[in-house]
Amino acid sequence: MHRFYLVLTFFILSFNYFSQTTFSGGIYQNATWSLSGSPYIINGPVVVFPGVTLNIEPGVEIQINNLTNNNIYIETRGTINCVGTDALPIKIYPLYDTTNNVAWQGFVCTSSQGGVLNADRFQISNAYFPFSYETPLSNYQYTNCTFNRCFQAVTVGNAVNLSNCQFIDNEVGVYGWSYFTIDNCLFKDNTTSIQAYSTALTLTNSSFVDNQIGLSFSSNVFDSIYIADCQFLNNELAINSPNNGKIENCLFNDNTTAIQYAYNCEIVNNEFFYNELALEASVNATIHNNQINNNFGGLLISGVTNQQDSPQIYNNEICGNINYAVNNNTNMNYSLLSNCFCGLDSTEIEQMIIDGYDDITKGLINYQVYDSSCTTILNTVLKFNANTAVLSESNSDFSIINPVGNMLVCTSTNPIFNIEIVDLCGRKYAFTAESDNHFDVSKLTSGYYFIKVLNNQSTNKSFIKL
């Protein structure tokens, strides 16, 4: 008798363990794909018809039979609810393992026939477009989701909000326009992790590892970019063309190129270690308070054709780089006096600076020699008149002695009685001369500023406040 019950129990357990449901074709009345019927093996296209709802329970596994057909899709003209939980995500993957990005087409929402597709907390693999919407959603919101080996994992039409998601080995992780909010996500082994166009992107607490391209931005169309507290490790290109924004408190380690062609962008308080090229600074970039150490190439200045558009570079530690610390790939002069190069004599530092001394097509670079702590100035090397440097912005009317401490000093053939200063956020500050063209600017915080009005006349001069 005991043996009978043992055999019966084993039979029941075995039945439950090997339970599965095969399916293809139309769904014409409300249905539920239950955990007890999982896994669901999909042998052909599935269509949920108008007015009908398919609920997929948390923990369900959907296996796409991709042995002979990679054109399988799951379409809704009614409603599909594909929402798992943190503990029980819904898993959708090919029945037969493949390294090919396309094993099936993905979910399709036919909005023109009333289709609704709700999806979150899932793991999806090898889909061409995992979730394709005929009419883009106003906001794609995914939490604790995984996209693996898809062609284009998330396509954004208006806005996307990603939290605690993983994008692994996709051709493109996130692609599209408008508003991106991404926090605590992992992007690994993708061809391109994020290809972003306008309007704004906020990226925090995320990791980019072993991608060909981490983030690539469309040139000069962003209203704002904010990237903070992220790490970029061993990517071919970590960030391409960041513009109109800020990158701060990030780690760039062992990338071929960490940041390429930064313009109209503030890059502050980041760490760049062991990259082939740490940072390329271009038009109106502001580069300050970074550690740019032990790279093959440290800082490349390029893409600038006039002094007014030149990057501002100050208070960085640029040490231990192998091929060069700074490569001035423009024909303009730069005073980089407040940057520490960690060499104790000018001969050592000079070997790591590529400028007009090495190539007459390039401009010159002024610099200072600091002690090993980067706090005490040992020597100042001036290869050109500092008042004619990019930072000095001198002309026949007046010039500014840069960088500026608590006292801004102007030199002019005529007395200067008042100035109006504007910061990068557009805030205005009015000052009256203390004496002899000296202005007390101690109330200004460190940063990049413009003098827009001088003696009640319009002008345009820039300076750095230390």
DOFI-167425 format. One line per 10 residues: number of its first residue (from 1); for each residue x, y, z of C-alpha. Coordinates in steps of 0.2 Angstrom, whole numbers. Example, Ala and Ser with C-alpha at 12.3 -4.5 7.8 and 13.67 -1.06 7.14 Angstrom:
<drenlums>
1) 62,-22,39 ~ 68,-5,36;
</drenlums>
This chain:
<drenlums>
1) 0,0,0 ~ 14,12,4 ~ 22,8,-12 ~ 6,12,-21 ~ 5,30,-13 ~ 23,33,-17 ~ 21,28,-35 ~ 5,39,-36 ~ 14,54,-28 ~ 29,52,-40;
11) 17,52,-55 ~ 8,67,-49 ~ 24,77,-46 ~ 31,71,-63 ~ 15,77,-72 ~ 16,94,-64 ~ 35,95,-67 ~ 33,91,-86 ~ 17,100,-88 ~ 17,112,-103;
21) 5,120,-116 ~ 8,122,-134 ~ -1,136,-144 ~ -3,145,-160 ~ -17,154,-169 ~ -31,166,-163 ~ -37,170,-146 ~ -56,174,-148 ~ -62,175,-129 ~ -54,180,-113;
31) -40,169,-108 ~ -26,167,-95 ~ -9,159,-97 ~ -7,152,-80 ~ 8,147,-70 ~ 1,129,-69 ~ 1,128,-88 ~ 18,135,-90 ~ 29,134,-100 ~ 19,139,-116;
41) 27,133,-132 ~ 22,145,-146 ~ 23,135,-163 ~ 17,149,-174 ~ 10,167,-174 ~ -3,171,-160 ~ -17,185,-162 ~ -28,191,-148 ~ -43,198,-156 ~ -53,214,-153;
51) -62,215,-136 ~ -53,200,-129 ~ -40,200,-115 ~ -26,188,-113 ~ -18,189,-95 ~ -1,181,-93 ~ 2,177,-75 ~ 18,181,-65 ~ 31,167,-67 ~ 25,160,-83;
61) 38,155,-96 ~ 34,157,-115 ~ 45,147,-126 ~ 46,152,-145 ~ 48,137,-156 ~ 61,144,-167 ~ 67,128,-175 ~ 60,131,-192 ~ 52,148,-191 ~ 59,164,-185;
71) 43,174,-190 ~ 33,170,-175 ~ 25,185,-166 ~ 12,188,-153 ~ 0,201,-158 ~ -14,210,-149 ~ -29,219,-156 ~ -37,217,-139 ~ -27,217,-123 ~ -12,208,-117;
81) -7,210,-99 ~ 11,203,-98 ~ 16,209,-80 ~ 26,199,-69 ~ 33,203,-51 ~ 50,206,-44 ~ 50,188,-37 ~ 41,180,-52 ~ 46,189,-69 ~ 38,183,-85;
91) 51,174,-96 ~ 50,174,-115 ~ 64,166,-124 ~ 68,154,-139 ~ 65,135,-137 ~ 81,132,-145 ~ 96,142,-140 ~ 103,154,-152 ~ 116,167,-153 ~ 107,175,-167;
101) 98,191,-162 ~ 82,187,-171 ~ 74,171,-166 ~ 56,178,-167 ~ 48,195,-171 ~ 41,200,-153 ~ 25,206,-147 ~ 15,218,-158 ~ 2,230,-153 ~ -10,235,-166;
111) -17,251,-159 ~ -28,255,-174 ~ -39,240,-170 ~ -40,244,-151 ~ -24,235,-146 ~ -17,237,-129 ~ -1,229,-123 ~ 4,231,-105 ~ 22,224,-101 ~ 33,225,-86;
121) 45,214,-75 ~ 49,202,-88 ~ 64,194,-96 ~ 64,193,-115 ~ 77,186,-127 ~ 81,186,-146 ~ 66,196,-152 ~ 68,208,-167 ~ 57,222,-158 ~ 52,214,-141;
131) 37,226,-139 ~ 32,235,-155 ~ 18,248,-154 ~ 9,254,-170 ~ 5,270,-160 ~ 20,274,-148 ~ 16,275,-130 ~ 17,292,-121 ~ 29,284,-109 ~ 38,267,-109;
141) 40,262,-91 ~ 50,246,-87 ~ 56,240,-70 ~ 67,225,-66 ~ 66,219,-84 ~ 80,210,-95 ~ 82,212,-113 ~ 94,199,-120 ~ 100,197,-138 ~ 87,208,-146;
151) 89,218,-162 ~ 82,234,-155 ~ 76,231,-137 ~ 67,248,-133 ~ 61,260,-146 ~ 56,277,-139 ~ 44,288,-147 ~ 40,301,-133 ~ 47,296,-116 ~ 55,281,-107;
161) 58,277,-89 ~ 70,263,-85 ~ 74,257,-67 ~ 84,242,-62 ~ 84,235,-80 ~ 97,225,-89 ~ 102,226,-108 ~ 113,211,-113 ~ 121,208,-130 ~ 108,218,-140;
171) 111,226,-157 ~ 104,242,-149 ~ 98,243,-131 ~ 88,259,-131 ~ 84,270,-147 ~ 73,285,-150 ~ 68,303,-146 ~ 63,314,-133 ~ 64,311,-114 ~ 75,297,-106;
181) 75,294,-87 ~ 87,279,-83 ~ 92,273,-66 ~ 102,259,-59 ~ 103,249,-76 ~ 116,238,-83 ~ 121,239,-101 ~ 133,225,-106 ~ 140,217,-123 ~ 128,228,-134;
191) 133,235,-151 ~ 126,251,-146 ~ 118,253,-128 ~ 109,269,-131 ~ 106,279,-147 ~ 98,295,-141 ~ 91,310,-150 ~ 82,325,-142 ~ 75,331,-130 ~ 82,327,-113;
201) 91,313,-104 ~ 94,309,-86 ~ 106,294,-82 ~ 111,289,-65 ~ 119,275,-55 ~ 121,264,-71 ~ 135,253,-78 ~ 141,251,-96 ~ 152,236,-98 ~ 160,228,-114;
211) 149,238,-126 ~ 155,243,-143 ~ 146,260,-140 ~ 139,265,-123 ~ 130,281,-127 ~ 129,290,-143 ~ 120,307,-144 ~ 114,316,-160 ~ 124,332,-162 ~ 118,348,-154;
221) 99,344,-153 ~ 98,340,-134 ~ 90,353,-123 ~ 99,344,-108 ~ 109,329,-103 ~ 113,324,-86 ~ 124,309,-82 ~ 130,306,-64 ~ 137,292,-53 ~ 139,280,-68;
231) 153,268,-72 ~ 160,265,-90 ~ 171,250,-91 ~ 180,242,-106 ~ 169,250,-119 ~ 176,253,-137 ~ 167,271,-135 ~ 159,275,-119 ~ 151,292,-123 ~ 150,300,-140;
241) 146,318,-143 ~ 138,323,-126 ~ 131,341,-128 ~ 121,354,-118 ~ 123,346,-102 ~ 133,339,-88 ~ 143,323,-84 ~ 149,321,-66 ~ 155,309,-53 ~ 157,295,-65;
251) 171,282,-67 ~ 179,279,-85 ~ 191,264,-84 ~ 199,254,-98 ~ 189,261,-113 ~ 196,263,-130 ~ 189,281,-130 ~ 180,287,-114 ~ 172,303,-120 ~ 173,308,-138;
261) 169,326,-144 ~ 161,334,-129 ~ 154,352,-133 ~ 143,364,-124 ~ 145,351,-110 ~ 152,352,-92 ~ 162,338,-87 ~ 166,338,-68 ~ 173,327,-54 ~ 175,312,-65;
271) 189,299,-64 ~ 197,293,-80 ~ 210,279,-78 ~ 218,267,-91 ~ 209,273,-106 ~ 217,274,-123 ~ 209,291,-125 ~ 202,299,-109 ~ 193,314,-115 ~ 191,325,-131;
281) 186,343,-127 ~ 178,353,-141 ~ 167,369,-143 ~ 162,377,-127 ~ 166,362,-116 ~ 170,365,-98 ~ 182,352,-91 ~ 186,354,-72 ~ 190,345,-56 ~ 193,328,-65;
291) 206,315,-62 ~ 214,311,-79 ~ 227,298,-74 ~ 237,284,-82 ~ 228,284,-99 ~ 238,282,-115 ~ 231,299,-121 ~ 224,311,-108 ~ 215,326,-115 ~ 213,330,-133;
301) 208,348,-138 ~ 200,348,-155 ~ 186,354,-167 ~ 188,373,-162 ~ 190,386,-175 ~ 189,402,-165 ~ 194,408,-148 ~ 176,412,-142 ~ 171,394,-144 ~ 186,386,-135;
311) 184,374,-121 ~ 188,380,-103 ~ 200,368,-94 ~ 204,370,-76 ~ 208,362,-59 ~ 211,345,-66 ~ 224,332,-61 ~ 232,326,-77 ~ 245,314,-72 ~ 254,298,-77;
321) 247,297,-95 ~ 258,288,-107 ~ 258,296,-124 ~ 252,313,-119 ~ 244,323,-105 ~ 237,336,-117 ~ 236,337,-136 ~ 232,354,-143 ~ 225,349,-159 ~ 220,367,-163;
331) 230,383,-169 ~ 225,393,-153 ~ 234,396,-137 ~ 228,390,-120 ~ 233,394,-103 ~ 230,378,-92 ~ 238,386,-77 ~ 227,378,-63 ~ 229,360,-70 ~ 241,349,-61;
341) 252,338,-71 ~ 261,329,-56 ~ 278,332,-64 ~ 291,341,-53 ~ 300,350,-67 ~ 295,358,-83 ~ 306,346,-94 ~ 296,331,-88 ~ 279,340,-91 ~ 284,347,-107;
351) 287,329,-114 ~ 269,325,-111 ~ 262,341,-119 ~ 259,341,-138 ~ 258,359,-144 ~ 266,372,-156 ~ 283,367,-149 ~ 281,350,-157 ~ 270,355,-172 ~ 270,372,-179;
361) 252,370,-184 ~ 246,369,-166 ~ 244,383,-153 ~ 255,384,-137 ~ 250,379,-120 ~ 255,388,-104 ~ 256,378,-88 ~ 262,377,-70 ~ 273,365,-61 ~ 265,359,-44;
371) 272,348,-30 ~ 267,330,-28 ~ 252,335,-18 ~ 246,347,-32 ~ 244,361,-20 ~ 260,371,-21 ~ 265,380,-37 ~ 284,377,-40 ~ 286,386,-57 ~ 276,394,-70;
381) 279,391,-89 ~ 273,405,-100 ~ 276,401,-119 ~ 266,416,-124 ~ 258,432,-117 ~ 245,426,-105 ~ 234,441,-110 ~ 232,434,-127 ~ 227,417,-122 ~ 210,409,-126;
391) 206,412,-107 ~ 211,430,-108 ~ 201,435,-123 ~ 210,451,-125 ~ 206,464,-139 ~ 210,482,-142 ~ 197,488,-129 ~ 201,478,-114 ~ 207,461,-108 ~ 204,450,-92;
401) 218,442,-82 ~ 212,424,-81 ~ 209,413,-71 ~ 200,424,-58 ~ 201,423,-40 ~ 191,434,-28 ~ 196,450,-38 ~ 193,452,-57 ~ 205,463,-65 ~ 203,471,-82;
411) 216,481,-92 ~ 210,494,-103 ~ 215,511,-110 ~ 199,518,-103 ~ 192,517,-85 ~ 179,503,-82 ~ 166,508,-70 ~ 153,494,-70 ~ 151,477,-78 ~ 137,464,-79;
421) 141,446,-78 ~ 130,431,-83 ~ 133,413,-78 ~ 130,397,-88 ~ 112,396,-81 ~ 108,414,-87 ~ 109,422,-70 ~ 115,440,-70 ~ 126,449,-58 ~ 130,468,-58;
431) 147,474,-51 ~ 154,492,-48 ~ 173,494,-49 ~ 182,494,-32 ~ 196,504,-39 ~ 207,505,-55 ~ 196,492,-65 ~ 196,480,-50 ~ 180,471,-47 ~ 176,461,-31;
441) 168,444,-37 ~ 171,434,-21 ~ 152,431,-20 ~ 153,421,-37 ~ 155,402,-35 ~ 168,393,-45 ~ 164,391,-63 ~ 163,399,-81 ~ 156,416,-83 ~ 153,429,-97;
451) 154,448,-96 ~ 140,454,-106 ~ 139,473,-101 ~ 154,485,-98 ~ 151,503,-94 ~ 133,501,-100 ~ 139,494,-117 ~ 136,477,-124 ~ 152,465,-124 ~ 156,447,-124;
461) 170,441,-113 ~ 172,425,-104 ~ 182,420,-89 ~ 184,406,-76 ~ 181,410,-57 ~ 192,399,-46;
</drenlums>
